Amino acid sequence: MPASRNLLVLLVVVLVAALAVTGYSLYQERKKPEGVEISVGNKGISIEKK
């Protein structure tokens, strides 16, 4: 019986970790700036829509 309980605890920990990684990934994706980026470099002016 203890082996199956340990397996259940391990499964719950893995699922919680996967949920945390997914949540963090979504947070990072939504945190990206939106709008227009204008930069001046050696090749001149660059305008990029984000």
PDB file of all heavy atoms in Angstrom:
ATOM      1  N   MET A   1       0.808  -1.203   0.000  1.00  0.00           N
ATOM      2  CA  MET A   1       0.000   0.000   0.000  1.00  0.00           C
ATOM      3  C   MET A   1       0.857   1.274   0.000  1.00  0.00           C
ATOM      4  O   MET A   1       0.503   2.215  -0.682  1.00  0.00           O
ATOM      5  CB  MET A   1      -0.925  -0.036   1.219  1.00  0.00           C
ATOM      6  CG  MET A   1      -2.089   0.899   1.079  1.00  0.00           C
ATOM      7  SD  MET A   1      -3.148   0.459  -0.277  1.00  0.00           S
ATOM      8  CE  MET A   1      -4.696   0.842   0.404  1.00  0.00           C
ATOM      9  N   PRO A   2       1.967   1.351   0.737  1.00  0.00           N
ATOM     10  CA  PRO A   2       2.770   2.575   0.733  1.00  0.00           C
ATOM     11  C   PRO A   2       3.333   2.906  -0.659  1.00  0.00           C
ATOM     12  O   PRO A   2       3.485   4.076  -0.992  1.00  0.00           O
ATOM     13  CB  PRO A   2       3.913   2.301   1.705  1.00  0.00           C
ATOM     14  CG  PRO A   2       3.416   1.214   2.579  1.00  0.00           C
ATOM     15  CD  PRO A   2       2.482   0.402   1.731  1.00  0.00           C
ATOM     16  N   ALA A   3       3.626   1.896  -1.473  1.00  0.00           N
ATOM     17  CA  ALA A   3       4.181   2.157  -2.806  1.00  0.00           C
ATOM     18  C   ALA A   3       3.164   2.884  -3.673  1.00  0.00           C
ATOM     19  O   ALA A   3       3.511   3.829  -4.388  1.00  0.00           O
ATOM     20  CB  ALA A   3       4.621   0.855  -3.460  1.00  0.00           C
ATOM     21  N   SER A   4       1.909   2.464  -3.614  1.00  0.00           N
ATOM     22  CA  SER A   4       0.900   3.125  -4.438  1.00  0.00           C
ATOM     23  C   SER A   4       0.627   4.552  -3.926  1.00  0.00           C
ATOM     24  O   SER A   4       0.331   5.446  -4.708  1.00  0.00           O
ATOM     25  CB  SER A   4      -0.387   2.313  -4.466  1.00  0.00           C
ATOM     26  OG  SER A   4      -0.959   2.240  -3.182  1.00  0.00           O
ATOM     27  N   ARG A   5       0.747   4.748  -2.623  1.00  0.00           N
ATOM     28  CA  ARG A   5       0.550   6.094  -2.064  1.00  0.00           C
ATOM     29  C   ARG A   5       1.685   7.018  -2.514  1.00  0.00           C
ATOM     30  O   ARG A   5       1.446   8.177  -2.871  1.00  0.00           O
ATOM     31  CB  ARG A   5       0.496   6.015  -0.540  1.00  0.00           C
ATOM     32  CG  ARG A   5       0.207   7.360   0.103  1.00  0.00           C
ATOM     33  CD  ARG A   5       0.118   7.223   1.609  1.00  0.00           C
ATOM     34  NE  ARG A   5      -0.076   8.508   2.220  1.00  0.00           N
ATOM     35  CZ  ARG A   5      -1.203   8.898   2.801  1.00  0.00           C
ATOM     36  NH1 ARG A   5      -2.234   8.094   2.847  1.00  0.00           N
ATOM     37  NH2 ARG A   5      -1.294  10.092   3.346  1.00  0.00           N
ATOM     38  N   ASN A   6       2.912   6.491  -2.515  1.00  0.00           N
ATOM     39  CA  ASN A   6       4.050   7.285  -2.989  1.00  0.00           C
ATOM     40  C   ASN A   6       3.900   7.623  -4.466  1.00  0.00           C
ATOM     41  O   ASN A   6       4.243   8.729  -4.896  1.00  0.00           O
ATOM     42  CB  ASN A   6       5.353   6.527  -2.763  1.00  0.00           C
ATOM     43  CG  ASN A   6       5.728   6.466  -1.302  1.00  0.00           C
ATOM     44  OD1 ASN A   6       5.218   7.224  -0.492  1.00  0.00           O
ATOM     45  ND2 ASN A   6       6.622   5.544  -0.963  1.00  0.00           N
ATOM     46  N   LEU A   7       3.387   6.674  -5.239  1.00  0.00           N
ATOM     47  CA  LEU A   7       3.162   6.922  -6.659  1.00  0.00           C
ATOM     48  C   LEU A   7       2.116   8.013  -6.859  1.00  0.00           C
ATOM     49  O   LEU A   7       2.265   8.886  -7.720  1.00  0.00           O
ATOM     50  CB  LEU A   7       2.726   5.632  -7.358  1.00  0.00           C
ATOM     51  CG  LEU A   7       2.532   5.720  -8.866  1.00  0.00           C
ATOM     52  CD1 LEU A   7       3.843   6.098  -9.541  1.00  0.00           C
ATOM     53  CD2 LEU A   7       2.008   4.404  -9.393  1.00  0.00           C
ATOM     54  N   LEU A   8       1.071   7.990  -6.065  1.00  0.00           N
ATOM     55  CA  LEU A   8       0.027   9.011  -6.150  1.00  0.00           C
ATOM     56  C   LEU A   8       0.584  10.388  -5.784  1.00  0.00           C
ATOM     57  O   LEU A   8       0.308  11.379  -6.463  1.00  0.00           O
ATOM     58  CB  LEU A   8      -1.135   8.651  -5.223  1.00  0.00           C
ATOM     59  CG  LEU A   8      -2.322   9.616  -5.224  1.00  0.00           C
ATOM     60  CD1 LEU A   8      -2.935   9.699  -6.613  1.00  0.00           C
ATOM     61  CD2 LEU A   8      -3.347   9.191  -4.199  1.00  0.00           C
ATOM     62  N   VAL A   9       1.389  10.469  -4.750  1.00  0.00           N
ATOM     63  CA  VAL A   9       2.005  11.739  -4.351  1.00  0.00           C
ATOM     64  C   VAL A   9       2.932  12.238  -5.455  1.00  0.00           C
ATOM     65  O   VAL A   9       2.919  13.431  -5.794  1.00  0.00           O
ATOM     66  CB  VAL A   9       2.772  11.578  -3.014  1.00  0.00           C
ATOM     67  CG1 VAL A   9       3.628  12.801  -2.738  1.00  0.00           C
ATOM     68  CG2 VAL A   9       1.807  11.320  -1.883  1.00  0.00           C
ATOM     69  N   LEU A  10       3.704  11.353  -6.045  1.00  0.00           N
ATOM     70  CA  LEU A  10       4.604  11.722  -7.141  1.00  0.00           C
ATOM     71  C   LEU A  10       3.809  12.248  -8.332  1.00  0.00           C
ATOM     72  O   LEU A  10       4.179  13.261  -8.944  1.00  0.00           O
ATOM     73  CB  LEU A  10       5.454  10.523  -7.570  1.00  0.00           C
ATOM     74  CG  LEU A  10       6.408  10.766  -8.738  1.00  0.00           C
ATOM     75  CD1 LEU A  10       7.461  11.787  -8.352  1.00  0.00           C
ATOM     76  CD2 LEU A  10       7.051   9.464  -9.151  1.00  0.00           C
ATOM     77  N   LEU A  11       2.707  11.608  -8.654  1.00  0.00           N
ATOM     78  CA  LEU A  11       1.868  12.044  -9.755  1.00  0.00           C
ATOM     79  C   LEU A  11       1.297  13.436  -9.497  1.00  0.00           C
ATOM     80  O   LEU A  11       1.290  14.294 -10.393  1.00  0.00           O
ATOM     81  CB  LEU A  11       0.731  11.048  -9.983  1.00  0.00           C
ATOM     82  CG  LEU A  11      -0.227  11.351 -11.114  1.00  0.00           C
ATOM     83  CD1 LEU A  11       0.505  11.379 -12.447  1.00  0.00           C
ATOM     84  CD2 LEU A  11      -1.346  10.338 -11.129  1.00  0.00           C
ATOM     85  N   VAL A  12       0.850  13.698  -8.289  1.00  0.00           N
ATOM     86  CA  VAL A  12       0.308  15.016  -7.939  1.00  0.00           C
ATOM     87  C   VAL A  12       1.398  16.077  -8.041  1.00  0.00           C
ATOM     88  O   VAL A  12       1.165  17.171  -8.573  1.00  0.00           O
ATOM     89  CB  VAL A  12      -0.322  14.989  -6.531  1.00  0.00           C
ATOM     90  CG1 VAL A  12      -0.636  16.396  -6.048  1.00  0.00           C
ATOM     91  CG2 VAL A  12      -1.572  14.128  -6.525  1.00  0.00           C
ATOM     92  N   VAL A  13       2.590  15.775  -7.575  1.00  0.00           N
ATOM     93  CA  VAL A  13       3.704  16.735  -7.641  1.00  0.00           C
ATOM     94  C   VAL A  13       4.054  17.043  -9.092  1.00  0.00           C
ATOM     95  O   VAL A  13       4.265  18.207  -9.457  1.00  0.00           O
ATOM     96  CB  VAL A  13       4.929  16.194  -6.874  1.00  0.00           C
ATOM     97  CG1 VAL A  13       6.168  17.018  -7.163  1.00  0.00           C
ATOM     98  CG2 VAL A  13       4.640  16.164  -5.381  1.00  0.00           C
ATOM     99  N   VAL A  14       4.086  16.031  -9.938  1.00  0.00           N
ATOM    100  CA  VAL A  14       4.404  16.238 -11.354  1.00  0.00           C
ATOM    101  C   VAL A  14       3.324  17.096 -12.019  1.00  0.00           C
ATOM    102  O   VAL A  14       3.632  18.007 -12.796  1.00  0.00           O
ATOM    103  CB  VAL A  14       4.571  14.889 -12.080  1.00  0.00           C
ATOM    104  CG1 VAL A  14       4.608  15.066 -13.585  1.00  0.00           C
ATOM    105  CG2 VAL A  14       5.831  14.189 -11.604  1.00  0.00           C
ATOM    106  N   LEU A  15       2.065  16.832 -11.717  1.00  0.00           N
ATOM    107  CA  LEU A  15       0.983  17.622 -12.305  1.00  0.00           C
ATOM    108  C   LEU A  15       1.027  19.075 -11.847  1.00  0.00           C
ATOM    109  O   LEU A  15       0.812  19.995 -12.639  1.00  0.00           O
ATOM    110  CB  LEU A  15      -0.368  16.999 -11.969  1.00  0.00           C
ATOM    111  CG  LEU A  15      -0.686  15.683 -12.690  1.00  0.00           C
ATOM    112  CD1 LEU A  15      -1.979  15.103 -12.162  1.00  0.00           C
ATOM    113  CD2 LEU A  15      -0.751  15.899 -14.184  1.00  0.00           C
ATOM    114  N   VAL A  16       1.307  19.300 -10.582  1.00  0.00           N
ATOM    115  CA  VAL A  16       1.409  20.675 -10.068  1.00  0.00           C
ATOM    116  C   VAL A  16       2.584  21.395 -10.720  1.00  0.00           C
ATOM    117  O   VAL A  16       2.472  22.568 -11.099  1.00  0.00           O
ATOM    118  CB  VAL A  16       1.528  20.671  -8.529  1.00  0.00           C
ATOM    119  CG1 VAL A  16       1.924  22.038  -8.004  1.00  0.00           C
ATOM    120  CG2 VAL A  16       0.219  20.220  -7.904  1.00  0.00           C
ATOM    121  N   ALA A  17       3.707  20.707 -10.895  1.00  0.00           N
ATOM    122  CA  ALA A  17       4.869  21.318 -11.543  1.00  0.00           C
ATOM    123  C   ALA A  17       4.564  21.664 -12.996  1.00  0.00           C
ATOM    124  O   ALA A  17       4.927  22.743 -13.473  1.00  0.00           O
ATOM    125  CB  ALA A  17       6.075  20.375 -11.462  1.00  0.00           C
ATOM    126  N   ALA A  18       3.873  20.774 -13.690  1.00  0.00           N
ATOM    127  CA  ALA A  18       3.515  21.039 -15.085  1.00  0.00           C
ATOM    128  C   ALA A  18       2.565  22.234 -15.177  1.00  0.00           C
ATOM    129  O   ALA A  18       2.692  23.071 -16.082  1.00  0.00           O
ATOM    130  CB  ALA A  18       2.877  19.800 -15.702  1.00  0.00           C
ATOM    131  N   LEU A  19       1.634  22.335 -14.256  1.00  0.00           N
ATOM    132  CA  LEU A  19       0.708  23.463 -14.229  1.00  0.00           C
ATOM    133  C   LEU A  19       1.457  24.768 -13.960  1.00  0.00           C
ATOM    134  O   LEU A  19       1.177  25.800 -14.580  1.00  0.00           O
ATOM    135  CB  LEU A  19      -0.366  23.234 -13.167  1.00  0.00           C
ATOM    136  CG  LEU A  19      -1.449  24.289 -13.052  1.00  0.00           C
ATOM    137  CD1 LEU A  19      -2.243  24.374 -14.346  1.00  0.00           C
ATOM    138  CD2 LEU A  19      -2.370  23.973 -11.895  1.00  0.00           C
ATOM    139  N   ALA A  20       2.422  24.733 -13.063  1.00  0.00           N
ATOM    140  CA  ALA A  20       3.209  25.929 -12.748  1.00  0.00           C
ATOM    141  C   ALA A  20       4.026  26.377 -13.962  1.00  0.00           C
ATOM    142  O   ALA A  20       4.086  27.584 -14.265  1.00  0.00           O
ATOM    143  CB  ALA A  20       4.114  25.661 -11.557  1.00  0.00           C
ATOM    144  N   VAL A  21       4.628  25.448 -14.661  1.00  0.00           N
ATOM    145  CA  VAL A  21       5.431  25.786 -15.843  1.00  0.00           C
ATOM    146  C   VAL A  21       4.539  26.366 -16.933  1.00  0.00           C
ATOM    147  O   VAL A  21       4.897  27.357 -17.584  1.00  0.00           O
ATOM    148  CB  VAL A  21       6.196  24.544 -16.350  1.00  0.00           C
ATOM    149  CG1 VAL A  21       6.802  24.788 -17.726  1.00  0.00           C
ATOM    150  CG2 VAL A  21       7.278  24.155 -15.359  1.00  0.00           C
ATOM    151  N   THR A  22       3.374  25.781 -17.140  1.00  0.00           N
ATOM    152  CA  THR A  22       2.439  26.290 -18.144  1.00  0.00           C
ATOM    153  C   THR A  22       1.963  27.692 -17.786  1.00  0.00           C
ATOM    154  O   THR A  22       1.903  28.579 -18.643  1.00  0.00           O
ATOM    155  CB  THR A  22       1.234  25.342 -18.285  1.00  0.00           C
ATOM    156  OG1 THR A  22       1.716  24.037 -18.623  1.00  0.00           O
ATOM    157  CG2 THR A  22       0.285  25.817 -19.347  1.00  0.00           C
ATOM    158  N   GLY A  23       1.631  27.903 -16.529  1.00  0.00           N
ATOM    159  CA  GLY A  23       1.201  29.219 -16.085  1.00  0.00           C
ATOM    160  C   GLY A  23       2.278  30.274 -16.262  1.00  0.00           C
ATOM    161  O   GLY A  23       2.004  31.387 -16.720  1.00  0.00           O
ATOM    162  N   TYR A  24       3.506  29.934 -15.934  1.00  0.00           N
ATOM    163  CA  TYR A  24       4.618  30.875 -16.083  1.00  0.00           C
ATOM    164  C   TYR A  24       4.861  31.195 -17.555  1.00  0.00           C
ATOM    165  O   TYR A  24       5.124  32.342 -17.920  1.00  0.00           O
ATOM    166  CB  TYR A  24       5.886  30.319 -15.437  1.00  0.00           C
ATOM    167  CG  TYR A  24       7.051  31.257 -15.503  1.00  0.00           C
ATOM    168  CD1 TYR A  24       7.093  32.382 -14.689  1.00  0.00           C
ATOM    169  CD2 TYR A  24       8.099  31.040 -16.382  1.00  0.00           C
ATOM    170  CE1 TYR A  24       8.157  33.277 -14.758  1.00  0.00           C
ATOM    171  CE2 TYR A  24       9.159  31.912 -16.456  1.00  0.00           C
ATOM    172  CZ  TYR A  24       9.187  33.022 -15.643  1.00  0.00           C
ATOM    173  OH  TYR A  24      10.242  33.899 -15.711  1.00  0.00           O
ATOM    174  N   SER A  25       4.753  30.183 -18.396  1.00  0.00           N
ATOM    175  CA  SER A  25       4.938  30.380 -19.831  1.00  0.00           C
ATOM    176  C   SER A  25       3.873  31.320 -20.391  1.00  0.00           C
ATOM    177  O   SER A  25       4.176  32.218 -21.183  1.00  0.00           O
ATOM    178  CB  SER A  25       4.886  29.039 -20.544  1.00  0.00           C
ATOM    179  OG  SER A  25       4.974  29.208 -21.929  1.00  0.00           O
ATOM    180  N   LEU A  26       2.627  31.134 -19.990  1.00  0.00           N
ATOM    181  CA  LEU A  26       1.557  32.029 -20.433  1.00  0.00           C
ATOM    182  C   LEU A  26       1.770  33.443 -19.911  1.00  0.00           C
ATOM    183  O   LEU A  26       1.524  34.424 -20.621  1.00  0.00           O
ATOM    184  CB  LEU A  26       0.202  31.494 -19.974  1.00  0.00           C
ATOM    185  CG  LEU A  26      -0.304  30.257 -20.703  1.00  0.00           C
ATOM    186  CD1 LEU A  26      -1.562  29.731 -20.033  1.00  0.00           C
ATOM    187  CD2 LEU A  26      -0.562  30.564 -22.165  1.00  0.00           C
ATOM    188  N   TYR A  27       2.234  33.572 -18.685  1.00  0.00           N
ATOM    189  CA  TYR A  27       2.517  34.891 -18.113  1.00  0.00           C
ATOM    190  C   TYR A  27       3.594  35.610 -18.921  1.00  0.00           C
ATOM    191  O   TYR A  27       3.458  36.791 -19.229  1.00  0.00           O
ATOM    192  CB  TYR A  27       2.952  34.727 -16.660  1.00  0.00           C
ATOM    193  CG  TYR A  27       3.520  35.983 -16.048  1.00  0.00           C
ATOM    194  CD1 TYR A  27       2.695  37.040 -15.701  1.00  0.00           C
ATOM    195  CD2 TYR A  27       4.886  36.108 -15.823  1.00  0.00           C
ATOM    196  CE1 TYR A  27       3.212  38.202 -15.151  1.00  0.00           C
ATOM    197  CE2 TYR A  27       5.413  37.256 -15.271  1.00  0.00           C
ATOM    198  CZ  TYR A  27       4.579  38.300 -14.938  1.00  0.00           C
ATOM    199  OH  TYR A  27       5.099  39.435 -14.396  1.00  0.00           O
ATOM    200  N   GLN A  28       4.659  34.905 -19.273  1.00  0.00           N
ATOM    201  CA  GLN A  28       5.742  35.511 -20.046  1.00  0.00           C
ATOM    202  C   GLN A  28       5.252  35.928 -21.433  1.00  0.00           C
ATOM    203  O   GLN A  28       5.656  36.965 -21.953  1.00  0.00           O
ATOM    204  CB  GLN A  28       6.919  34.531 -20.182  1.00  0.00           C
ATOM    205  CG  GLN A  28       7.686  34.322 -18.907  1.00  0.00           C
ATOM    206  CD  GLN A  28       8.360  35.585 -18.415  1.00  0.00           C
ATOM    207  OE1 GLN A  28       8.766  36.441 -19.194  1.00  0.00           O
ATOM    208  NE2 GLN A  28       8.479  35.702 -17.119  1.00  0.00           N
ATOM    209  N   GLU A  29       4.392  35.109 -22.030  1.00  0.00           N
ATOM    210  CA  GLU A  29       3.881  35.427 -23.364  1.00  0.00           C
ATOM    211  C   GLU A  29       3.015  36.682 -23.332  1.00  0.00           C
ATOM    212  O   GLU A  29       3.100  37.526 -24.217  1.00  0.00           O
ATOM    213  CB  GLU A  29       3.067  34.243 -23.897  1.00  0.00           C
ATOM    214  CG  GLU A  29       2.604  34.412 -25.310  1.00  0.00           C
ATOM    215  CD  GLU A  29       3.731  34.428 -26.323  1.00  0.00           C
ATOM    216  OE1 GLU A  29       4.766  33.781 -26.084  1.00  0.00           O
ATOM    217  OE2 GLU A  29       3.566  35.108 -27.348  1.00  0.00           O
ATOM    218  N   ARG A  30       2.199  36.839 -22.326  1.00  0.00           N
ATOM    219  CA  ARG A  30       1.328  38.010 -22.229  1.00  0.00           C
ATOM    220  C   ARG A  30       2.086  39.258 -21.795  1.00  0.00           C
ATOM    221  O   ARG A  30       1.623  40.368 -22.005  1.00  0.00           O
ATOM    222  CB  ARG A  30       0.198  37.747 -21.246  1.00  0.00           C
ATOM    223  CG  ARG A  30      -0.789  36.749 -21.782  1.00  0.00           C
ATOM    224  CD  ARG A  30      -1.897  36.531 -20.822  1.00  0.00           C
ATOM    225  NE  ARG A  30      -2.786  35.504 -21.329  1.00  0.00           N
ATOM    226  CZ  ARG A  30      -4.080  35.507 -21.162  1.00  0.00           C
ATOM    227  NH1 ARG A  30      -4.654  36.460 -20.476  1.00  0.00           N
ATOM    228  NH2 ARG A  30      -4.818  34.544 -21.652  1.00  0.00           N
ATOM    229  N   LYS A  31       3.244  39.097 -21.193  1.00  0.00           N
ATOM    230  CA  LYS A  31       4.024  40.217 -20.685  1.00  0.00           C
ATOM    231  C   LYS A  31       4.807  40.924 -21.791  1.00  0.00           C
ATOM    232  O   LYS A  31       5.267  42.043 -21.605  1.00  0.00           O
ATOM    233  CB  LYS A  31       4.992  39.703 -19.608  1.00  0.00           C
ATOM    234  CG  LYS A  31       5.603  40.793 -18.747  1.00  0.00           C
ATOM    235  CD  LYS A  31       6.446  40.203 -17.655  1.00  0.00           C
ATOM    236  CE  LYS A  31       7.859  40.058 -18.126  1.00  0.00           C
ATOM    237  NZ  LYS A  31       8.822  39.755 -17.089  1.00  0.00           N
ATOM    238  N   LYS A  32       4.926  40.283 -22.940  1.00  0.00           N
ATOM    239  CA  LYS A  32       5.692  40.875 -24.031  1.00  0.00           C
ATOM    240  C   LYS A  32       5.064  42.205 -24.440  1.00  0.00           C
ATOM    241  O   LYS A  32       3.847  42.341 -24.494  1.00  0.00           O
ATOM    242  CB  LYS A  32       5.725  39.933 -25.232  1.00  0.00           C
ATOM    243  CG  LYS A  32       6.576  38.718 -25.014  1.00  0.00           C
ATOM    244  CD  LYS A  32       6.614  37.862 -26.244  1.00  0.00           C
ATOM    245  CE  LYS A  32       7.472  36.641 -26.008  1.00  0.00           C
ATOM    246  NZ  LYS A  32       7.460  35.741 -27.158  1.00  0.00           N
ATOM    247  N   PRO A  33       5.894  43.189 -24.731  1.00  0.00           N
ATOM    248  CA  PRO A  33       5.364  44.505 -25.112  1.00  0.00           C
ATOM    249  C   PRO A  33       4.633  44.440 -26.453  1.00  0.00           C
ATOM    250  O   PRO A  33       4.993  43.674 -27.332  1.00  0.00           O
ATOM    251  CB  PRO A  33       6.607  45.376 -25.207  1.00  0.00           C
ATOM    252  CG  PRO A  33       7.722  44.444 -25.428  1.00  0.00           C
ATOM    253  CD  PRO A  33       7.340  43.167 -24.743  1.00  0.00           C
ATOM    254  N   GLU A  34       3.608  45.255 -26.563  1.00  0.00           N
ATOM    255  CA  GLU A  34       2.848  45.341 -27.800  1.00  0.00           C
ATOM    256  C   GLU A  34       3.033  46.729 -28.383  1.00  0.00           C
ATOM    257  O   GLU A  34       3.323  47.685 -27.673  1.00  0.00           O
ATOM    258  CB  GLU A  34       1.373  45.090 -27.528  1.00  0.00           C
ATOM    259  CG  GLU A  34       1.073  43.705 -27.027  1.00  0.00           C
ATOM    260  CD  GLU A  34      -0.404  43.496 -26.771  1.00  0.00           C
ATOM    261  OE1 GLU A  34      -1.203  44.386 -27.105  1.00  0.00           O
ATOM    262  OE2 GLU A  34      -0.745  42.440 -26.235  1.00  0.00           O
ATOM    263  N   GLY A  35       2.860  46.841 -29.668  1.00  0.00           N
ATOM    264  CA  GLY A  35       2.955  48.134 -30.322  1.00  0.00           C
ATOM    265  C   GLY A  35       4.011  48.131 -31.405  1.00  0.00           C
ATOM    266  O   GLY A  35       4.206  47.152 -32.107  1.00  0.00           O
ATOM    267  N   VAL A  36       4.715  49.252 -31.517  1.00  0.00           N
ATOM    268  CA  VAL A  36       5.711  49.430 -32.566  1.00  0.00           C
ATOM    269  C   VAL A  36       7.073  49.688 -31.921  1.00  0.00           C
ATOM    270  O   VAL A  36       7.183  50.451 -30.965  1.00  0.00           O
ATOM    271  CB  VAL A  36       5.321  50.630 -33.475  1.00  0.00           C
ATOM    272  CG1 VAL A  36       6.385  50.887 -34.519  1.00  0.00           C
ATOM    273  CG2 VAL A  36       3.974  50.376 -34.115  1.00  0.00           C
ATOM    274  N   GLU A  37       8.087  49.035 -32.474  1.00  0.00           N
ATOM    275  CA  GLU A  37       9.458  49.251 -31.993  1.00  0.00           C
ATOM    276  C   GLU A  37      10.239  49.956 -33.101  1.00  0.00           C
ATOM    277  O   GLU A  37      10.274  49.498 -34.238  1.00  0.00           O
ATOM    278  CB  GLU A  37      10.122  47.915 -31.667  1.00  0.00           C
ATOM    279  CG  GLU A  37      11.550  48.054 -31.205  1.00  0.00           C
ATOM    280  CD  GLU A  37      12.182  46.707 -30.906  1.00  0.00           C
ATOM    281  OE1 GLU A  37      11.491  45.812 -30.432  1.00  0.00           O
ATOM    282  OE2 GLU A  37      13.391  46.573 -31.184  1.00  0.00           O
ATOM    283  N   ILE A  38      10.828  51.072 -32.751  1.00  0.00           N
ATOM    284  CA  ILE A  38      11.628  51.835 -33.710  1.00  0.00           C
ATOM    285  C   ILE A  38      13.069  51.822 -33.222  1.00  0.00           C
ATOM    286  O   ILE A  38      13.353  52.173 -32.079  1.00  0.00           O
ATOM    287  CB  ILE A  38      11.129  53.294 -33.821  1.00  0.00           C
ATOM    288  CG1 ILE A  38       9.671  53.321 -34.256  1.00  0.00           C
ATOM    289  CG2 ILE A  38      12.006  54.084 -34.778  1.00  0.00           C
ATOM    290  CD1 ILE A  38       9.041  54.689 -34.224  1.00  0.00           C
ATOM    291  N   SER A  39      13.979  51.396 -34.106  1.00  0.00           N
ATOM    292  CA  SER A  39      15.392  51.371 -33.723  1.00  0.00           C
ATOM    293  C   SER A  39      16.231  51.969 -34.850  1.00  0.00           C
ATOM    294  O   SER A  39      15.892  51.875 -36.020  1.00  0.00           O
ATOM    295  CB  SER A  39      15.848  49.949 -33.419  1.00  0.00           C
ATOM    296  OG  SER A  39      15.671  49.123 -34.540  1.00  0.00           O
ATOM    297  N   VAL A  40      17.327  52.602 -34.454  1.00  0.00           N
ATOM    298  CA  VAL A  40      18.247  53.205 -35.406  1.00  0.00           C
ATOM    299  C   VAL A  40      19.571  52.464 -35.276  1.00  0.00           C
ATOM    300  O   VAL A  40      20.136  52.359 -34.192  1.00  0.00           O
ATOM    301  CB  VAL A  40      18.441  54.709 -35.117  1.00  0.00           C
ATOM    302  CG1 VAL A  40      19.433  55.311 -36.096  1.00  0.00           C
ATOM    303  CG2 VAL A  40      17.111  55.437 -35.139  1.00  0.00           C
ATOM    304  N   GLY A  41      20.044  51.928 -36.400  1.00  0.00           N
ATOM    305  CA  GLY A  41      21.296  51.175 -36.387  1.00  0.00           C
ATOM    306  C   GLY A  41      22.145  51.514 -37.595  1.00  0.00           C
ATOM    307  O   GLY A  41      21.937  52.524 -38.272  1.00  0.00           O
ATOM    308  N   ASN A  42      23.109  50.655 -37.875  1.00  0.00           N
ATOM    309  CA  ASN A  42      24.024  50.862 -39.001  1.00  0.00           C
ATOM    310  C   ASN A  42      23.297  50.844 -40.340  1.00  0.00           C
ATOM    311  O   ASN A  42      23.726  51.494 -41.291  1.00  0.00           O
ATOM    312  CB  ASN A  42      25.107  49.787 -39.001  1.00  0.00           C
ATOM    313  CG  ASN A  42      26.006  49.892 -37.790  1.00  0.00           C
ATOM    314  OD1 ASN A  42      26.092  50.941 -37.169  1.00  0.00           O
ATOM    315  ND2 ASN A  42      26.666  48.819 -37.442  1.00  0.00           N
ATOM    316  N   LYS A  43      22.194  50.112 -40.430  1.00  0.00           N
ATOM    317  CA  LYS A  43      21.452  49.992 -41.688  1.00  0.00           C
ATOM    318  C   LYS A  43      20.345  51.039 -41.806  1.00  0.00           C
ATOM    319  O   LYS A  43      19.541  50.984 -42.716  1.00  0.00           O
ATOM    320  CB  LYS A  43      20.846  48.597 -41.798  1.00  0.00           C
ATOM    321  CG  LYS A  43      21.880  47.507 -41.850  1.00  0.00           C
ATOM    322  CD  LYS A  43      21.233  46.144 -41.947  1.00  0.00           C
ATOM    323  CE  LYS A  43      22.276  45.049 -41.951  1.00  0.00           C
ATOM    324  NZ  LYS A  43      21.656  43.725 -41.991  1.00  0.00           N
ATOM    325  N   GLY A  44      20.274  51.941 -40.870  1.00  0.00           N
ATOM    326  CA  GLY A  44      19.268  52.994 -40.907  1.00  0.00           C
ATOM    327  C   GLY A  44      18.183  52.777 -39.880  1.00  0.00           C
ATOM    328  O   GLY A  44      18.385  52.123 -38.863  1.00  0.00           O
ATOM    329  N   ILE A  45      17.006  53.288 -40.176  1.00  0.00           N
ATOM    330  CA  ILE A  45      15.878  53.207 -39.253  1.00  0.00           C
ATOM    331  C   ILE A  45      15.110  51.907 -39.519  1.00  0.00           C
ATOM    332  O   ILE A  45      14.824  51.568 -40.659  1.00  0.00           O
ATOM    333  CB  ILE A  45      14.943  54.417 -39.410  1.00  0.00           C
ATOM    334  CG1 ILE A  45      15.686  55.696 -39.045  1.00  0.00           C
ATOM    335  CG2 ILE A  45      13.698  54.258 -38.547  1.00  0.00           C
ATOM    336  CD1 ILE A  45      14.902  56.949 -39.302  1.00  0.00           C
ATOM    337  N   SER A  46      14.764  51.228 -38.462  1.00  0.00           N
ATOM    338  CA  SER A  46      13.995  49.986 -38.556  1.00  0.00           C
ATOM    339  C   SER A  46      12.735  50.137 -37.729  1.00  0.00           C
ATOM    340  O   SER A  46      12.787  50.516 -36.575  1.00  0.00           O
ATOM    341  CB  SER A  46      14.836  48.814 -38.041  1.00  0.00           C
ATOM    342  OG  SER A  46      14.049  47.654 -37.962  1.00  0.00           O
ATOM    343  N   ILE A  47      11.585  49.831 -38.337  1.00  0.00           N
ATOM    344  CA  ILE A  47      10.304  49.881 -37.643  1.00  0.00           C
ATOM    345  C   ILE A  47       9.712  48.480 -37.659  1.00  0.00           C
ATOM    346  O   ILE A  47       9.560  47.889 -38.727  1.00  0.00           O
ATOM    347  CB  ILE A  47       9.341  50.878 -38.309  1.00  0.00           C
ATOM    348  CG1 ILE A  47       9.958  52.277 -38.318  1.00  0.00           C
ATOM    349  CG2 ILE A  47       8.004  50.886 -37.586  1.00  0.00           C
ATOM    350  CD1 ILE A  47       9.168  53.300 -39.090  1.00  0.00           C
ATOM    351  N   GLU A  48       9.407  47.971 -36.478  1.00  0.00           N
ATOM    352  CA  GLU A  48       8.890  46.611 -36.367  1.00  0.00           C
ATOM    353  C   GLU A  48       7.630  46.615 -35.511  1.00  0.00           C
ATOM    354  O   GLU A  48       7.604  47.172 -34.424  1.00  0.00           O
ATOM    355  CB  GLU A  48       9.941  45.715 -35.709  1.00  0.00           C
ATOM    356  CG  GLU A  48       9.541  44.270 -35.596  1.00  0.00           C
ATOM    357  CD  GLU A  48      10.648  43.422 -34.974  1.00  0.00           C
ATOM    358  OE1 GLU A  48      11.822  43.780 -35.060  1.00  0.00           O
ATOM    359  OE2 GLU A  48      10.281  42.397 -34.406  1.00  0.00           O
ATOM    360  N   LYS A  49       6.579  46.008 -36.046  1.00  0.00           N
ATOM    361  CA  LYS A  49       5.321  45.901 -35.296  1.00  0.00           C
ATOM    362  C   LYS A  49       5.413  44.683 -34.381  1.00  0.00           C
ATOM    363  O   LYS A  49       5.790  43.609 -34.783  1.00  0.00           O
ATOM    364  CB  LYS A  49       4.135  45.755 -36.252  1.00  0.00           C
ATOM    365  CG  LYS A  49       2.812  45.718 -35.540  1.00  0.00           C
ATOM    366  CD  LYS A  49       1.672  45.644 -36.535  1.00  0.00           C
ATOM    367  CE  LYS A  49       0.368  45.622 -35.774  1.00  0.00           C
ATOM    368  NZ  LYS A  49      -0.780  45.483 -36.677  1.00  0.00           N
ATOM    369  N   LYS A  50       5.058  44.876 -33.125  1.00  0.00           N
ATOM    370  CA  LYS A  50       5.104  43.781 -32.149  1.00  0.00           C
ATOM    371  C   LYS A  50       3.724  43.309 -31.843  1.00  0.00           C
ATOM    372  O   LYS A  50       2.778  43.995 -31.804  1.00  0.00           O
ATOM    373  CB  LYS A  50       5.785  44.251 -30.870  1.00  0.00           C
ATOM    374  CG  LYS A  50       7.239  44.585 -31.083  1.00  0.00           C
ATOM    375  CD  LYS A  50       8.082  43.486 -30.593  1.00  0.00           C
ATOM    376  CE  LYS A  50       9.537  43.800 -30.853  1.00  0.00           C
ATOM    377  NZ  LYS A  50      10.406  42.865 -30.335  1.00  0.00           N
TER     378      LYS A  50
END
